[in-house]
Amino acid sequence: MNTLIEREQMKFVINNRTFDTDTSQTVAISRGARTPENPWDDDFPAQSVRYENVLYRTAKGALFVHYHKTMKFDRGKPVVDDSAQEVTPEEAISWIQMNLAAVIDPTGLTLPPEA
């Protein structure tokens, strides 16, 4: 159970296996926001997008990323999107580096040497 950060429990079925954020350890976190002035791409219909993507490790050692984003538009209610993807240890390290994620618990990962 994650005692560091309070989150809503989510379960995902990936490759016929259940991944549960409540019973998994937080490995790394990437948070941020995008606006029309700082979009991911040219097609940016939302007024803003806030995201929190979390890399988890299950009790059996499997790794998965929970992608969570909240999109706000000029009209209407915010739209929330949650998805997950299983990753290998090598993919997890690459994900951490590409997303400038804060590492909480690197157990089982071979990270580059510290500066």
Secondary structure, DSSP 4 states (H G I P E B T S, - for coil): ---SS-----EEEETTEEEESSSSEEEEEEEEEE-TTS-SSS---SSEEEEEEEEEE-TTS-EEEEEEEEEE-SSS--EEEEEEEEE-HHHHHHHHHHTTPEES--TT--PPPP-
